[in-house]
Amino acid sequence: MGKFRDLFTPRDMSQGEPWKRIAEFAFPLLIGNFAQQLYNTVDAVVVGNSKWGYTALASVGNASPVLNLLLALFVGLSTGAGILVAQHFGARNSEALSRTIGNCISLTAAASLFIMLIGPLITGPLLRAVGTLPSMYEGCRAYLNIFFYGIAGFFFYNIFAGILRGLGDSFSALLYLMITAGLNIALDLALVDSMGVAGVALATVIAQMISAVLCLRKILSLKQVFQLHWGDLRPRKAHISRIVSLGIPSGLTQAIFSCAMMVVQRLINSFGDEMFVACNVMVMRVDGYAMLPNFSFGQAMSTYAGQNIGARRLDRLKDGTRQGLLMSVGTALVLTPAVLLAGPALMRLFTPEQALIDLSMQMMFILAAGYIAMSVTQVLQGVMRGAGDTVTPMWISLCTAVIFRVPLAYSLVAWARNAGAELLTQEKMVFASLLSNWILGMLITILLFKLGRWKRKIPASV
């Protein structure tokens, strides 16, 4: 019973074998990310198999780039909060830890209010900007508006989960997310027939709000680690600026990626083919599961690096990075073939249309090698972020996702069209550009990691 209880307590990653500490942290995080991904997948599966068909499925997917753009900066702030919490926890600085967490809560409340007000006002223009097909427009708009009105649950869950990860506790947020993921499924099924895509949005909002409340309850119970008082909620320039300086580069990275995805979404919509739009949704949902180990190891390495830097155990970074890479790449080598083999069955969850399933699998095979490349990228960038260098990963994303990928996608499609290639070949060029983007990102990340400029961001004291 004691060992089970230990799963829910903050974990010190500056002690013990690096690979064990990383694995203990990454595995619950992987399951937690799986549950998070399940939110989006269930939405797509339920609407795709409902009376609304794959037009509703395409609507949910078409809304994603717009949604991600407006959420991007805040997701970055939650990353910055997790890094700062990890460093203060590693340094055993409970006063700074309390004030950081209090300021995170205040910042989240302000961000939630802002998105609730601005999101619904710009939903329509952004959907038109990506060339949303008329048959999907109203569904997309309803989905986004409900999500924005209930954005506080999403924001607070992410910031609280980031705080718990910074404390070395990746299990509590996992447990709460799994509970609410089950609730989300039940609500999806109850609401989809009467409300369509708006129903699955409402289900997600309710479930995320409950998961946020459960995470807050857990954080407030950690009195042996820090004491949170009302005064800690008062915004303090030093803490806010540190959270923002660490988080904004990560947020900009997500925003840049989302902008690039909106431009690519416009290219996808330009084919005028609802089936290809739906195919993109299905591939990205399955792709999300294939990427889960990569993102989980990346997040684990951020916490590992942050805690060891806070504890001044810089000697552990080299071994931890090497062992983290071996685990991440090994997992990708096993998981990628498994996803491809199970692909047709996974795609069938979204739709009974065999032609759509076959199209989606062709695109998945194009992306396969990219999952291994991303396993390297995420670990190395995770160490950079944990050290306080969130700017370098931002520039890598800018170069690969915007400067390289977007022009390449349009160029390859234009080349295929001018060469008289069939429609399928033209559509494949969109995914070929994504694979090229991942491989280039890995090569640039390896080079910059070896150059070691990220080490200069390590604070002299925490």
C-alpha positions as CSV (number, residue, x, y, z in Angstrom):
1,M,0.0,0.0,0.0
2,G,2.9,2.3,0.8
3,K,4.5,1.9,-2.6
4,F,1.2,2.6,-4.3
5,R,0.8,5.8,-2.2
6,D,4.3,6.8,-3.2
7,L,3.1,7.1,-6.8
8,F,1.1,10.2,-5.8
9,T,3.9,12.0,-4.1
10,P,6.5,14.5,-5.5
11,R,9.6,12.6,-6.8
12,D,13.2,13.8,-6.4
13,M,14.9,13.1,-9.8
14,S,18.3,14.4,-8.6
15,Q,18.9,11.1,-6.8
16,G,19.3,7.5,-8.0
17,E,19.9,5.9,-11.4
18,P,18.9,8.5,-14.1
19,W,17.1,6.0,-16.4
20,K,15.0,4.7,-13.5
21,R,14.0,8.2,-12.4
22,I,13.2,9.1,-16.0
23,A,11.2,5.9,-16.6
24,E,9.3,6.2,-13.4
25,F,8.3,9.7,-14.4
26,A,7.7,9.1,-18.1
27,F,5.5,6.0,-17.9
28,P,2.6,7.6,-16.0
29,L,3.1,10.7,-18.1
30,L,2.8,8.5,-21.2
31,I,-0.5,7.1,-20.0
32,G,-1.6,10.6,-19.0
33,N,-0.8,12.0,-22.5
34,F,-2.7,9.0,-23.9
35,A,-5.7,10.0,-21.9
36,Q,-5.4,13.6,-23.0
37,Q,-5.2,12.4,-26.6
38,L,-8.3,10.3,-26.0
39,Y,-10.3,13.5,-25.5
40,N,-9.7,14.5,-29.1
41,T,-9.9,11.0,-30.5
42,V,-13.2,10.2,-28.8
43,D,-14.7,13.4,-30.3
44,A,-13.6,12.4,-33.8
45,V,-14.7,8.7,-33.4
46,V,-18.1,9.6,-32.0
47,V,-19.0,12.2,-34.7
48,G,-17.5,10.1,-37.4
49,N,-19.8,7.2,-36.6
50,S,-22.8,9.3,-35.8
51,K,-25.6,10.3,-38.2
52,W,-23.6,13.4,-39.1
53,G,-21.0,11.3,-41.0
54,Y,-17.5,12.2,-42.1
55,T,-18.5,15.8,-42.8
56,A,-18.8,16.3,-39.0
57,L,-15.5,14.4,-38.6
58,A,-13.8,16.8,-41.1
59,S,-15.4,19.8,-39.2
60,V,-13.8,18.8,-35.9
61,G,-10.4,18.4,-37.6
62,N,-10.7,21.6,-39.5
63,A,-11.3,23.5,-36.2
64,S,-8.1,22.2,-34.7
65,P,-5.5,24.6,-36.2
66,V,-7.7,27.6,-35.1
67,L,-8.1,26.2,-31.6
68,N,-4.4,25.4,-31.3
69,L,-3.5,28.9,-32.4
70,L,-5.5,30.6,-29.6
71,L,-4.3,28.1,-27.0
72,A,-0.7,28.0,-28.0
73,L,0.8,30.8,-25.9
74,F,-0.9,29.6,-22.7
75,V,0.4,26.0,-23.3
76,G,3.8,27.6,-23.4
77,L,3.2,29.3,-20.1
78,S,2.4,26.0,-18.5
79,T,5.7,24.7,-19.8
80,G,7.5,27.6,-18.2
81,A,5.7,27.1,-15.0
82,G,6.7,23.4,-14.9
83,I,10.3,24.3,-15.5
84,L,10.4,26.9,-12.7
85,V,8.6,24.7,-10.3
86,A,11.1,21.9,-11.0
87,Q,14.0,24.2,-10.4
88,H,12.6,25.5,-7.1
89,F,11.7,22.0,-5.9
90,G,15.2,20.8,-6.7
91,A,16.6,23.7,-4.8
92,R,14.3,23.1,-1.8
93,N,13.1,26.7,-1.9
94,S,9.6,26.4,-0.6
95,E,8.9,30.1,-0.4
96,A,9.7,30.7,-4.0
97,L,7.8,27.6,-4.9
98,S,4.6,28.8,-3.2
99,R,4.8,32.2,-4.8
100,T,5.5,30.7,-8.3
101,I,2.4,28.4,-7.9
102,G,0.2,31.3,-6.7
103,N,1.3,33.5,-9.6
104,C,0.6,30.6,-12.0
105,I,-3.0,30.5,-10.7
106,S,-3.5,34.3,-11.1
107,L,-1.9,34.3,-14.6
108,T,-4.2,31.4,-15.6
109,A,-7.3,33.2,-14.5
110,A,-6.4,36.3,-16.5
111,A,-5.6,34.2,-19.6
112,S,-8.9,32.3,-19.3
113,L,-10.9,35.5,-19.2
114,F,-9.1,36.9,-22.2
115,I,-9.7,33.9,-24.4
116,M,-13.4,33.7,-23.3
117,L,-13.8,37.2,-24.6
118,I,-11.6,37.2,-27.7
119,G,-12.1,33.6,-28.9
120,P,-15.7,33.7,-30.1
121,L,-15.1,37.1,-31.8
122,I,-12.4,35.9,-34.1
123,T,-13.5,32.3,-34.8
124,G,-15.4,33.2,-38.0
125,P,-12.6,35.3,-39.6
126,L,-10.0,32.6,-38.8
127,L,-12.2,29.8,-40.2
128,R,-12.6,31.8,-43.4
129,A,-8.9,32.4,-43.5
130,V,-8.2,28.7,-43.7
131,G,-10.7,28.3,-46.5
132,T,-13.2,26.2,-44.5
133,L,-15.6,24.4,-46.9
134,P,-19.2,25.7,-46.6
135,S,-20.5,22.3,-45.6
136,M,-18.3,22.4,-42.5
137,Y,-18.3,26.1,-41.5
138,E,-21.2,26.1,-39.0
139,G,-20.1,22.9,-37.3
140,C,-16.6,24.2,-36.9
141,R,-17.8,27.5,-35.5
142,A,-20.2,25.9,-33.0
143,Y,-17.4,23.5,-31.8
144,L,-14.9,26.4,-31.3
145,N,-17.3,28.8,-29.6
146,I,-18.4,26.3,-26.9
147,F,-14.7,25.3,-26.3
148,F,-13.7,29.0,-25.8
149,Y,-16.6,29.7,-23.4
150,G,-15.4,26.8,-21.2
151,I,-11.7,27.4,-21.7
152,A,-10.9,27.8,-18.0
153,G,-11.1,24.0,-17.4
154,F,-8.5,23.4,-20.1
155,F,-6.2,26.1,-19.0
156,F,-6.3,25.3,-15.3
157,Y,-5.9,21.6,-15.9
158,N,-2.8,22.2,-18.0
159,I,-1.2,24.6,-15.5
160,F,-1.9,22.3,-12.5
161,A,-0.7,19.3,-14.4
162,G,2.5,21.3,-15.3
163,I,3.0,22.1,-11.6
164,L,2.6,18.5,-10.5
165,R,5.0,17.4,-13.2
166,G,7.5,20.0,-12.0
167,L,7.2,18.4,-8.5
168,G,8.0,15.0,-10.0
169,D,4.4,13.8,-9.6
170,S,3.2,12.6,-13.1
171,F,0.8,10.1,-11.6
172,S,-1.9,12.2,-10.0
173,A,-2.7,14.2,-13.1
174,L,-2.8,10.9,-15.0
175,L,-5.4,9.4,-12.6
176,Y,-7.7,12.4,-12.7
177,L,-7.4,12.6,-16.5
178,M,-8.3,9.0,-16.9
179,I,-11.4,9.4,-14.7
180,T,-12.6,12.4,-16.6
181,A,-11.7,10.8,-20.0
182,G,-14.3,8.2,-19.1
183,L,-16.8,10.9,-18.3
184,N,-16.0,12.6,-21.6
185,I,-16.8,9.4,-23.5
186,A,-20.2,9.1,-21.7
187,L,-21.1,12.7,-22.4
188,D,-20.0,12.5,-26.0
189,L,-22.4,9.6,-26.6
190,A,-25.2,11.3,-24.8
191,L,-24.9,14.7,-26.6
192,V,-23.8,14.0,-30.2
193,D,-27.1,12.9,-31.7
194,S,-28.9,16.0,-30.5
195,M,-26.1,18.6,-30.8
196,G,-23.6,17.2,-33.4
197,V,-20.1,18.6,-33.1
198,A,-21.2,21.2,-30.5
199,G,-22.2,18.3,-28.2
200,V,-18.7,16.8,-28.2
201,A,-17.2,20.2,-27.5
202,L,-19.6,20.6,-24.5
203,A,-18.7,17.2,-23.2
204,T,-14.9,18.0,-23.4
205,V,-15.4,21.3,-21.5
206,I,-17.3,19.7,-18.7
207,A,-14.8,16.8,-18.3
208,Q,-11.7,19.2,-18.4
209,M,-13.2,21.4,-15.7
210,I,-13.6,18.4,-13.4
211,S,-10.0,17.3,-14.0
212,A,-8.8,20.8,-13.2
213,V,-10.7,20.8,-9.8
214,L,-9.2,17.4,-8.9
215,C,-5.6,18.6,-9.7
216,L,-6.1,21.7,-7.6
217,R,-7.3,19.6,-4.7
218,K,-4.1,17.5,-5.0
219,I,-1.9,20.6,-5.1
220,L,-3.4,22.1,-2.0
221,S,-2.9,18.9,-0.1
222,L,0.9,19.0,-0.6
223,K,1.5,20.9,2.6
224,Q,4.7,19.0,3.4
225,V,6.3,20.5,0.2
226,F,4.9,24.1,0.3
227,Q,2.3,26.3,1.9
228,L,0.0,28.3,-0.4
229,H,-1.5,31.4,1.1
230,W,-3.8,34.1,-0.4
231,G,-0.9,36.5,-0.5
232,D,0.9,34.1,-2.9
233,L,-1.8,34.9,-5.5
234,R,-0.8,38.5,-5.7
235,P,1.1,39.0,-9.0
236,R,4.8,39.6,-8.4
237,K,6.9,41.0,-11.2
238,A,9.9,38.8,-10.5
239,H,7.8,35.5,-10.7
240,I,5.6,36.6,-13.6
241,S,8.5,37.7,-15.7
242,R,10.4,34.5,-15.0
243,I,7.4,32.3,-15.9
244,V,6.8,34.4,-19.0
245,S,10.5,34.4,-20.1
246,L,10.6,30.6,-19.8
247,G,7.1,30.0,-21.3
248,I,6.7,32.5,-24.1
249,P,9.4,30.9,-26.4
250,S,7.6,27.5,-26.0
251,G,4.2,29.3,-26.5
252,L,5.5,31.0,-29.6
253,T,6.8,27.7,-30.8
254,Q,3.3,26.3,-30.6
255,A,1.8,29.5,-32.1
256,I,4.2,29.3,-35.0
257,F,3.4,25.7,-35.5
258,S,-0.4,26.4,-35.4
259,C,0.0,29.3,-37.9
260,A,1.9,27.0,-40.2
261,M,-0.8,24.3,-39.8
262,M,-3.5,26.9,-40.7
263,V,-1.7,27.7,-43.9
264,V,-1.3,24.0,-44.6
265,Q,-5.0,23.4,-43.7
266,R,-5.9,26.0,-46.4
267,L,-3.8,23.9,-48.9
268,I,-5.7,20.8,-47.8
269,N,-9.1,22.5,-48.1
270,S,-8.1,23.8,-51.6
271,F,-8.4,20.3,-53.0
272,G,-12.2,20.7,-52.4
273,D,-12.3,17.0,-51.2
274,E,-14.1,16.4,-47.9
275,M,-12.7,12.9,-47.9
276,F,-9.1,14.2,-47.9
277,V,-9.9,16.7,-45.1
278,A,-11.4,13.8,-43.1
279,C,-8.3,11.7,-43.9
280,N,-6.1,14.4,-42.5
281,V,-8.1,14.3,-39.3
282,M,-7.8,10.5,-38.9
283,V,-4.1,10.5,-39.7
284,M,-3.4,13.3,-37.2
285,R,-5.4,11.5,-34.5
286,V,-3.5,8.2,-35.0
287,D,-0.3,10.2,-35.4
288,G,-1.0,11.7,-32.0
289,Y,-0.7,8.3,-30.4
290,A,2.4,7.4,-32.3
291,M,4.0,10.6,-31.0
292,L,3.0,10.1,-27.3
293,P,6.2,8.4,-26.2
294,N,8.3,11.1,-27.8
295,F,6.4,13.9,-26.1
296,S,6.4,12.0,-22.8
297,F,10.1,11.5,-22.8
298,G,10.6,15.1,-23.8
299,Q,8.5,16.3,-20.8
300,A,10.3,13.9,-18.5
301,M,13.7,15.2,-19.6
302,S,12.6,18.8,-18.9
303,T,11.7,17.9,-15.4
304,Y,14.8,15.8,-14.9
305,A,17.1,18.5,-16.2
306,G,15.2,21.2,-14.2
307,Q,15.4,19.4,-10.9
308,N,19.1,18.4,-11.3
309,I,20.0,21.9,-12.2
310,G,18.1,23.2,-9.2
311,A,19.9,20.7,-7.0
312,R,23.3,21.7,-8.7
313,R,23.7,18.1,-9.9
314,L,24.9,19.1,-13.3
315,D,27.1,15.9,-13.4
316,R,23.9,13.9,-14.0
317,L,22.8,15.7,-17.2
318,K,25.1,13.8,-19.6
319,D,24.2,10.3,-18.4
320,G,20.5,11.2,-18.1
321,T,20.4,12.6,-21.6
322,R,22.1,9.5,-23.1
323,Q,19.9,7.1,-21.2
324,G,16.7,9.1,-22.1
325,L,17.7,9.0,-25.8
326,L,18.1,5.2,-25.7
327,M,14.7,4.7,-24.0
328,S,13.0,7.1,-26.4
329,V,14.4,5.8,-29.6
330,G,14.0,2.2,-28.5
331,T,10.3,2.9,-27.8
332,A,9.8,4.5,-31.1
333,L,11.4,1.6,-33.0
334,V,8.9,-0.8,-31.3
335,L,5.9,1.4,-31.4
336,T,6.0,2.6,-35.0
337,P,5.7,-0.8,-36.7
338,A,2.9,-1.7,-34.2
339,V,1.0,1.5,-35.1
340,L,1.3,0.7,-38.8
341,L,0.2,-2.9,-38.3
342,A,-2.8,-1.9,-36.2
343,G,-3.5,1.1,-38.5
344,P,-6.4,-0.2,-40.5
345,A,-8.2,-1.3,-37.3
346,L,-7.5,2.1,-35.7
347,M,-8.8,4.0,-38.8
348,R,-12.0,1.8,-38.8
349,L,-12.8,3.3,-35.4
350,F,-13.4,6.6,-37.1
351,T,-15.4,5.6,-40.2
352,P,-16.9,2.5,-41.9
353,E,-15.8,4.0,-45.3
354,Q,-13.1,1.6,-46.7
355,A,-11.9,4.1,-49.3
356,L,-11.2,6.6,-46.5
357,I,-9.4,4.0,-44.5
358,D,-7.2,3.0,-47.4
359,L,-6.3,6.7,-48.2
360,S,-5.4,7.3,-44.5
361,M,-3.1,4.3,-44.3
362,Q,-1.2,5.4,-47.4
363,M,-0.5,8.7,-45.7
364,M,0.6,7.0,-42.4
365,F,3.2,5.0,-44.2
366,I,4.7,8.2,-45.6
367,L,5.2,9.5,-42.1
368,A,6.5,6.3,-40.4
369,A,10.3,7.2,-40.3
370,G,9.5,10.6,-38.9
371,Y,8.4,9.1,-35.5
372,I,11.9,7.8,-34.9
373,A,13.4,11.2,-35.9
374,M,11.0,13.0,-33.4
375,S,12.1,10.7,-30.6
376,V,15.6,12.2,-30.8
377,T,14.3,15.8,-31.2
378,Q,12.0,15.7,-28.2
379,V,14.6,14.3,-25.7
380,L,17.3,16.8,-26.7
381,Q,14.9,19.8,-26.8
382,G,13.5,18.6,-23.4
383,V,16.9,18.9,-21.8
384,M,17.4,22.4,-23.4
385,R,14.0,23.6,-21.9
386,G,14.8,22.1,-18.5
387,A,18.1,24.0,-18.5
388,G,16.1,27.2,-19.1
389,D,16.8,27.5,-22.8
390,T,13.3,27.6,-24.4
391,V,14.5,30.0,-27.2
392,T,16.5,27.5,-29.2
393,P,13.6,25.0,-29.7
394,M,11.5,28.0,-30.7
395,W,13.9,28.9,-33.5
396,I,14.2,25.3,-34.6
397,S,10.4,25.1,-35.0
398,L,10.3,28.5,-36.8
399,C,12.9,27.3,-39.3
400,T,11.4,23.9,-39.9
401,A,7.6,24.4,-39.6
402,V,7.3,27.8,-41.3
403,I,10.4,28.7,-43.3
404,F,10.9,25.1,-44.6
405,R,7.7,23.0,-44.4
406,V,5.0,25.5,-45.6
407,P,6.8,26.5,-48.8
408,L,7.8,22.9,-49.4
409,A,4.2,21.7,-49.1
410,Y,2.9,24.2,-51.6
411,S,5.8,23.7,-54.0
412,L,5.5,19.9,-54.0
413,V,1.7,20.1,-54.6
414,A,2.2,22.7,-57.4
415,W,5.0,20.5,-59.0
416,A,2.7,17.4,-58.9
417,R,-0.2,19.4,-60.4
418,N,1.9,20.9,-63.2
419,A,3.3,17.5,-64.0
420,G,-0.2,16.2,-64.4
421,A,0.0,13.8,-61.5
422,E,-3.2,12.2,-60.2
423,L,-5.0,13.7,-57.3
424,L,-3.8,11.1,-54.9
425,T,-0.1,11.9,-55.7
426,Q,-0.8,15.6,-55.2
427,E,-2.3,14.9,-51.8
428,K,0.6,12.7,-50.8
429,M,2.9,15.7,-51.2
430,V,1.3,17.4,-48.2
431,F,2.5,14.5,-46.0
432,A,5.9,14.2,-47.7
433,S,6.6,17.8,-46.7
434,L,5.7,16.9,-43.0
435,L,8.1,14.0,-43.0
436,S,10.9,16.2,-44.4
437,N,10.1,18.8,-41.7
438,W,10.6,16.2,-38.9
439,I,13.9,14.9,-40.3
440,L,15.3,18.4,-40.7
441,G,14.2,19.3,-37.2
442,M,16.1,16.3,-35.8
443,L,19.3,17.2,-37.7
444,I,19.3,20.9,-36.6
445,T,18.5,19.9,-32.9
446,I,21.4,17.4,-32.8
447,L,23.8,20.1,-34.2
448,L,22.7,22.8,-31.8
449,F,22.6,20.5,-28.8
450,K,26.2,19.5,-29.5
451,L,27.3,23.1,-29.8
452,G,26.1,23.5,-26.2
453,R,25.0,27.1,-26.2
454,W,21.9,26.0,-24.2
455,K,24.3,25.4,-21.2
456,R,24.7,29.1,-20.9
457,K,21.1,29.4,-19.8
458,I,21.6,27.4,-16.7
459,P,21.0,29.9,-13.8
460,A,23.8,30.5,-11.4
461,S,21.3,30.1,-8.5
462,V,17.6,29.2,-8.3
